[in-house]
């Protein structure tokens, strides 16, 4: 299938890396980095899917651009919350702030 | 007038809120931002109640083939539900949030959250749906953490953000694969392309990814763990929004993706049904041991999402087998339960918000007897509890009955017989604990807990009346719900 090119395989691998990072890391900054890796992977996958016969569908680049903007908004909010969490707990370790059982 | 005008109104008024908040504070009118929100949501409600069905291109001159909007009976029901609950919550907030810091931001986020949800219901394109989805989610995270000077909202908001973003990214990945397979993200084009694709493996994979992706926000088990933390941590008005409508937007996205876009494939119906049964069992059992009233209600929301998923699963399975009558019953039952639960749980969170406002405690033993001393709040919450318990004349009974009817049509299948038994056991268990909570709230006379201001009991009374009106006009409501179900599944019923 033409959908399976080097880019889409790389994107799937990055998704796995990002998901592993979100699931296993205790440090909240690293969790946000995992989310960012996944966002990048999805953007890459949009570009990979938009390649048809060597030509890039402009729709795909638009999707990736909009998705980047949304990802930036989510990351900004996540980091703002992490700053507040650090002020409350004095640590970035999610297992030490588990008053609500993560 | 089309759906783009409703969205333009909501986005435009969100700019007005910033100005109104600044001006209002300077002139000593702290509620100015609230009044603008109420006015905007009232207008949006009036506009969206009369939207004609059809497809709309908001930017026809540019020739961009995306951002198409649609109006059909299902999206109309959902967007009406979102705007009307948003309006009542905005009215309630006028008094409930009085004197809090950052009210301008609160109303701005509330209005944008409603805009995002209405956009989810009205979009006819998967990527547009995702954009509105993120608008709804990001504002919801911020609203959960609105009282950021306490530890609980920050931690709950962070947990909600991480889990829900993970889900949204998986859904976006599925959308990118769909775009790769079909070359478009338009709902109607995708529906016709996937109908002729004939590759069941791809459809199953995409359905699984989309169910997980949207399901985290819809709080299906085992991804529901953010919900019982986020709902109690948020202000009660926002809990009512989250539990009443935000998780329903997740249900809508799942229904639209699995029932409308992807062709019926064997196995997915069982998946939906058993995920639903797991969700309602987990929710009901966890609710039993809660002493915090908001956690109790949050777990019961998880259980109710389970009933809705069971209805959708039964409808999906019946649709696959060509039994249109039972397919429509299952999905229509799920939609009626969406309406019932949105009204009932919104009502209950507003009522507990009032009780907590007066008594300053979330523990159920402290709230005992407040049903007697706070007359209007007490009676409204009684109606809400009876409606969700599914006591026969009320609408909550009929939605569960419709779902059970959808399951009963497939009773020759042992897996479905088992599902029906678990479903009924769950419904009985839920009825039991709702009645138990009702009895505790009314058991003895509390001291000194007076009724709250009319701005707070007004929305409660309106929601209680809506529950009763829904019951009285059930035959009319059922016509709309059935039309909505056939629009959602794309079948002629």
Contacts between the chains, C-beta under 8 A, distances in Angstrom:
chain1	res1	chain2	res2	distance
A	3	B	177	7.6
A	3	B	180	4.8
A	3	B	181	6.9
A	8	B	180	7.4
A	15	B	169	8.0
A	15	B	173	6.0
A	18	B	169	7.8
A	19	B	166	7.2
A	22	B	162	6.7
A	22	B	166	5.7
A	28	B	158	7.2
A	31	B	162	5.9
A	35	B	162	7.2
A	35	B	165	5.5
A	35	B	166	7.1
A	35	B	169	7.1
A	38	B	166	7.4
A	38	B	169	4.6
A	38	B	173	7.9
A	39	B	169	6.3
A	41	B	173	7.5
A	42	B	169	6.0
A	42	B	172	4.9
A	42	B	173	5.1
A	42	B	176	5.9
A	45	B	173	6.3
A	45	B	176	4.4
A	45	B	177	7.3
A	45	B	180	7.7
A	46	B	176	4.8
A	46	B	179	6.9
A	48	B	180	7.4
A	49	B	176	5.5
A	49	B	177	7.0
A	49	B	179	5.3
A	49	B	180	3.1
A	50	B	179	7.5
A	50	B	180	7.9
A	52	B	183	7.6
A	57	B	183	7.5
A	59	B	65	7.3
A	59	B	66	6.9
A	59	B	179	7.8
A	60	B	179	7.3
A	62	B	66	7.6
A	63	B	127	5.7
A	63	B	176	7.5
A	63	B	179	7.2
A	66	B	127	7.5
A	66	B	131	6.5
A	67	B	172	6.7
A	70	B	131	6.8
A	70	B	134	4.7
A	73	B	134	7.4
A	73	B	138	5.7
A	74	B	134	7.1
A	74	B	138	6.1
A	74	B	161	7.4
A	74	B	165	5.5
A	77	B	138	5.9
A	77	B	141	5.9
A	77	B	142	6.2
A	77	B	161	6.7
A	78	B	158	7.3
A	78	B	161	5.6
A	78	B	162	7.5
A	78	B	165	7.6
A	81	B	141	7.6
A	81	B	145	5.8
A	81	B	148	7.8
A	81	B	154	5.9
A	81	B	157	5.6
A	81	B	158	4.8
A	81	B	161	6.6
A	82	B	158	6.9
A	84	B	145	7.4
A	84	B	148	5.0
A	84	B	154	4.6
A	85	B	154	5.2
A	85	B	155	6.4
A	85	B	158	6.0
A	88	B	151	4.4
A	88	B	154	6.2
A	88	B	155	7.9
A	89	B	151	7.3
A	97	B	151	7.9
A	97	B	155	5.8
A	99	B	151	7.0
A	99	B	152	7.5
A	99	B	155	6.6
A	100	B	152	7.1
A	100	B	155	5.3
A	100	B	156	6.0
A	100	B	159	6.7
A	100	B	229	4.5
A	100	B	233	8.0
A	101	B	225	7.9
A	101	B	229	7.9
A	102	B	159	6.4
